[in-house]
């Protein structure tokens, strides 16, 4: 395959698959504003978790919440890209529905993450600052 040829067949090996996957992550970070926001919030959660010295069980929940949101955002981006490709940026009721449902999935994932964050961080902060309720 020449330098200017576009790959249309399956990947030939793990390294080629890895390069394409990293290209995808780079694309997400460089073009998707909401993805960057989710990554920043995830980093804040990790920093707080380190500061609060979370237990292994708490880390499992925080990690699950982070990855659920990230995966939802990835799938949302995939849906948006495929819909735009199919309808060529023209309005169509079913295209709107697909995009809205994908965005709704991200919202549901984000709500899940906020609930998990509150369930874990609020009691830890109360204990850390010795707040009596």
N, C-alpha and C positions, 0 to 999 in steps of 0.2 A: 504494500500500500504506500503510495507516494505521500509527500508532506501535505499536499492540497486535497487529497482524496478524503471523502467523508465516509466513516464506517457505517455500513448498513447491515452487516451480518453480526452474528454472536461474537462475544469476546473470545479470544483465543486462549487466555490464561488468567490466572488470579491477578497478576500485576495489572493487566489491561483493565480488568473489572474494577480494581481498586482505584486506578487513575480516573475512570469515569465516575465512580462514586464520589471521589474527592472533588471532581469538577462540579458535581451536583451540589455538594455542600457549599462550595465556593459561590455557586450561582445563588443559592438561598441567602447566604450572608450578604452578598454584594447587591442583590436586587430586591429582596423582600424586607421592607421596613419592619413589619410586624414580627418576622422571624428574629431580627436583631433585638427588638424589644423583649421578646421571650427569652433570648439568650442572656440579656442583661439582668432580667429578673431572676433567672435561674442562678446566675453568678452571685447575686445578692443573697439568695436563699442558701447557697453553698457557704458563702462567707459567714452568714449568721449561724449556720449549722456548726461550722468549725468553732466560732466564738462561743456558742452555747454548749459545745461538747455533746452533741446529740449521741444517743445510743445507736447501736447497729439497727435496731428495729425502726427507730425514727428515721435514720438515713435511708432505709429501704423505702419507706413511704414517701420521703422527699424526692428521692431518685425516681420512683415510679411516677409521681406527679409531674416532675420535670419532663421525663421522656414521653409521657402521654401527650403533653402539650406540644412538644417538639414534633412528634409523629403526626399529630393532628394538623399542625401547620404545614408539614411536608405534604401530606395528602391534599390539603386545601390548595396548595400551590400546583400540585399535579392536576387536580380537577380544573382549576382556572386555566392552566396552560392548554390542556386538551380541549376544553370548551372553546377557548379563543381560536384555537387552530381549526376546529370543526366549523364554527359559525363565522370565521373570518372577521371578528369584531363587529358583527351585526347583531342587533337585538333579536332575541328569540325567547319566548316564555319558558321553554324547557331549559335553555341555557341559563337563564336567570335562576330558575329553581335549583339546578345543579350547583351553581356557585353559592347560592344562599344556603343550601343544605350543608355544603362543605364548610362554609364560614360558621354555620351553627355548630358543627362538630368541634371547631376550634373553641368556640365560646363555651360549650359544655366541658371540654377538657380544661379550659382555663378556670372555670368555676370549681371543678374538681380539685385543681391545684390550690386554689385559694382556700377551700375548705380544709384540705390536708395541711396547708401552711398554718392556718389558724389553730387547728387541733393540736399541732405540734409546737409551734412557736409561742403562742399566747401563754400556755402553762409554763413553758421554759423561761419566758421573760418575767412572768410573775414570780417564779422561784428565784431567778437570778437577782432581781431587784427587791426581793423579800416584801412584795406587795401583799397586804392583807385585804381581802375582799369581804 
